Amino acid sequence: MGDGSSSVAAAQRALEALHASVGKLSQEYGDTLGVRRLVSDVARLSDDLVELGPPDPHHKPGPVPEELEEIPDVEYDASMWTDAEQEGFGAPDRHAP
């Protein structure tokens, strides 16, 4: 079994677990719009996985994306905006004629 096949098998196992979870949600919530969408989404993902077929043997994997940089959720220093223009108001030192 090649690397592509093991990736497909892992994705299939994850989809089966997701399908089971959505089935439990369906029992808990009943036939709601959200549940119907989840059922549809899982079915579409399963169809997409089947549609992939075997991987192209000539495909060369691209570079692994760099790790994302986390930006802290803190207030910016107010001095950063000192001479900034407010959208719709123009620069604070300009007045309409």
C-alpha positions as CSV (number, residue, x, y, z in Angstrom):
1,M,0.0,0.0,0.0
2,G,1.5,3.3,-1.1
3,D,1.6,6.6,0.8
4,G,-1.4,7.9,-1.1
5,S,-3.5,4.9,-0.3
6,S,-2.7,5.2,3.4
7,S,-3.7,8.9,3.3
8,V,-7.0,8.0,1.6
9,A,-7.6,5.2,4.2
10,A,-6.9,7.7,7.0
11,A,-9.3,10.2,5.5
12,Q,-11.9,7.5,5.0
13,R,-11.7,6.5,8.7
14,A,-12.0,10.1,9.7
15,L,-15.1,10.5,7.5
16,E,-16.6,7.3,9.0
17,A,-16.1,8.8,12.5
18,L,-17.6,12.1,11.4
19,H,-20.6,10.2,9.8
20,A,-21.2,8.4,13.1
21,S,-21.0,11.7,15.0
22,V,-23.5,13.3,12.7
23,G,-25.8,10.3,13.2
24,K,-25.7,10.9,16.9
25,L,-26.4,14.6,16.4
26,S,-29.3,13.7,14.2
27,Q,-30.8,11.5,17.0
28,E,-30.2,14.3,19.5
29,Y,-31.5,17.3,17.4
30,G,-33.9,15.6,15.0
31,D,-34.4,16.6,11.4
32,T,-33.2,20.2,11.5
33,L,-31.7,22.3,8.7
34,G,-28.3,22.1,10.4
35,V,-28.4,18.4,10.7
36,R,-29.5,18.0,7.1
37,R,-26.6,20.2,6.0
38,L,-24.1,18.2,8.0
39,V,-25.4,14.9,6.5
40,S,-25.1,16.4,3.0
41,D,-21.6,17.8,3.7
42,V,-20.4,14.4,5.0
43,A,-21.8,12.6,1.9
44,R,-20.2,15.2,-0.4
45,L,-16.8,14.7,1.3
46,S,-17.1,11.0,0.9
47,D,-18.0,11.4,-2.8
48,D,-15.0,13.7,-3.2
49,L,-12.7,11.2,-1.6
50,V,-13.9,8.4,-3.9
51,E,-13.6,10.7,-6.9
52,L,-9.9,11.3,-6.2
53,G,-9.0,7.9,-7.5
54,P,-5.4,6.7,-7.3
55,P,-2.7,9.4,-7.0
56,D,-0.8,10.4,-10.1
57,P,2.6,8.6,-9.9
58,H,4.4,11.5,-11.5
59,H,3.0,14.1,-9.0
60,K,5.8,15.8,-7.0
61,P,4.6,17.1,-3.7
62,G,5.0,20.9,-3.2
63,P,6.8,22.5,-0.4
64,V,5.4,22.1,3.1
65,P,3.7,25.4,4.1
66,E,5.6,27.4,6.7
67,E,4.1,27.4,10.2
68,L,1.6,30.2,10.7
69,E,2.6,33.1,12.9
70,E,0.3,33.7,15.8
71,I,-0.7,37.3,16.3
72,P,-1.5,38.1,20.0
73,D,-5.0,39.4,20.7
74,V,-3.9,42.5,22.6
75,E,-4.7,46.2,22.1
76,Y,-2.4,48.0,19.7
77,D,-0.4,51.0,21.0
78,A,-2.6,54.0,20.3
79,S,0.5,56.1,19.2
80,M,0.6,53.9,16.1
81,W,-2.5,55.8,14.8
82,T,-1.4,59.3,15.7
83,D,-1.3,60.8,12.2
84,A,-3.6,58.4,10.5
85,E,-6.6,59.4,8.5
86,Q,-10.0,58.1,9.4
87,E,-11.8,56.6,6.5
88,G,-14.5,59.0,5.4
89,F,-13.2,61.9,7.5
90,G,-9.9,62.7,5.8
91,A,-6.8,64.0,7.7
92,P,-7.6,65.7,11.0
93,D,-5.8,68.9,9.9
94,R,-7.7,69.3,6.6
95,H,-11.1,71.0,6.6
96,A,-13.7,71.2,3.9
97,P,-14.0,74.6,2.2
